[in-house]
Amino acid sequence: MLAPFARFWHWLPMTLEKYLIKHGLTSVAFAEKVGVDQSTIHRLRKRDQIPSRDLMDRIFKATGGAVRADDFFGLPKGATKQ
């Protein structure tokens, strides 16, 4: 069961985490789709890494434009770029 607030997610900007949950995708499946290791997707989901421009383009295309570059702004201090 989803958390009580989950029904309001559609009002928030689409994040990679939200996209994967909404579409029932695992990190492994999405990693294969965009051509990276599962650990990269895990770090992106947890907002511990900023994707390269190339990877961001692949994420944008793989999500039909739902996940955009601005999803990765405002990362915690210490996040690294892939």
Secondary structure, 3 states (H helix, E strand, C coil): CCCHHHHHHHHCCCCHHHHHHHCCCCHHHHHHHHCCCHHHHHHHHCCCEECCHHHHHHHHHHCCCCCCHHHHCCCCCCCEEC
